[in-house]
Amino acid sequence: MDTDPPWIDIRRLVDVPQVAPFLRAWLLDEWESWYGPDGPGDIDAAYPSHMSGNTFPTALVAVDETGAVVGTICLREQSSSHLEFNPWVGGLLVARDRRRQGIGSALVKAAEDEARRLGVRKLYLETHAAASVVVRRGWIAVAPGEPADGPAMVYALDL
Ligand SMILES: CC(C)(COP(=O)(O)OP(=O)(O)OC[C@H]1O[C@@H](n2cnc3c(N)ncnc32)[C@H](O)[C@@H]1OP(=O)(O)O)[C@@H](O)C(=O)NCCC(=O)NCCS
């Protein structure tokens, strides 16, 4: 799927800073085991308030016609788990009631475009849930994921 659904707009988080508090709460709620108080993730380090949009980390958000955030994805200098594979795409999340409408694919495409704009030649990510989405876009499996992540694989894309 190469075109964005007509009813969403994909924006850089830096250009819509008003959605940052919502995004932070959503990510904390959705990935509590990672970003919650007992998890290894640090949401303030992953999504720092001083993001410039012209370097890593940077995040994109999909906004619907009402202005609601319905998806997100981010680009990081490296993964916290696969230090040899960088830069890294993470934080791909689509609102439960908006899944299977092409928003995830549109976000992956937008992350690829943003990485190209930032001068990146090769990108990596790890996924199981979005495997079909990224494989359809030409990403190639290059390594097994973390054992804790079950059947996830690391994928790479030459830009
Ligand atoms: C994984 C995730 C990001 C996918 O987002 P999404 O918006 O549903 O992705 P898409 O709609 O682009 O594609 C998903 C499926 O819907 C299908 N689809 C897309 N548009 C469609 C449409 N209009 N009608 C029917 N199906 C459609 C795609 O072909 C794809 O099918 P497949 O996976 O069976 O091959 C989403 O399920 C999610 O947020 N999951 C929880 C968080 C997570 O696991 N993130 C991934 C971590 S890397």
The ligand as a Gaussian input file, in Angstrom:
#p B3LYP/6-31G(d) Opt

LIG

0 1
 C        0.957000      -3.694000      13.934000
 C        0.105000      -2.445000      13.681000
 C        0.985000      -1.210000      13.839000
 C       -0.444000      -2.512000      12.238000
 O       -1.150000      -1.295000      11.983000
 P       -2.353000      -1.242000      10.915000
 O       -2.762000       0.150000      10.758000
 O       -3.382000      -2.238000      11.275000
 O       -1.564000      -1.740000       9.615000
 P       -2.159000      -1.816000       8.123000
 O       -3.602000      -1.508000       8.127000
 O       -1.278000      -1.022000       7.242000
 O       -1.914000      -3.336000       7.768000
 C       -2.403000      -4.358000       8.617000
 C       -3.227000      -5.346000       7.808000
 O       -4.425000      -4.723000       7.384000
 C       -4.571000      -4.901000       5.985000
 N       -5.305000      -3.757000       5.470000
 C       -4.822000      -2.535000       5.218000
 N       -5.802000      -1.740000       4.744000
 C       -6.925000      -2.484000       4.718000
 C       -8.251000      -2.243000       4.339000
 N       -8.624000      -1.048000       3.895000
 N       -9.128000      -3.244000       4.480000
 C       -8.768000      -4.446000       4.941000
 N       -7.511000      -4.746000       5.316000
 C       -6.606000      -3.789000       5.202000
 C       -3.167000      -5.004000       5.488000
 O       -3.126000      -5.627000       4.234000
 C       -2.553000      -5.844000       6.560000
 O       -2.936000      -7.190000       6.412000
 P       -2.069000      -8.435000       6.903000
 O       -1.260000      -7.975000       8.086000
 O       -3.088000      -9.446000       7.247000
 O       -1.222000      -8.791000       5.743000
 C       -1.105000      -2.391000      14.656000
 O       -1.787000      -3.619000      14.623000
 C       -0.710000      -2.094000      16.106000
 O       -0.623000      -0.928000      16.503000
 N       -0.461000      -3.159000      16.895000
 C       -0.100000      -2.988000      18.305000
 C        1.315000      -2.441000      18.467000
 C        2.348000      -3.269000      17.719000
 O        2.337000      -4.488000      17.777000
 N        3.231000      -2.557000      17.002000
 C        4.270000      -3.171000      16.211000
 C        5.513000      -3.164000      16.976000
 S        6.867000      -3.149000      15.843000

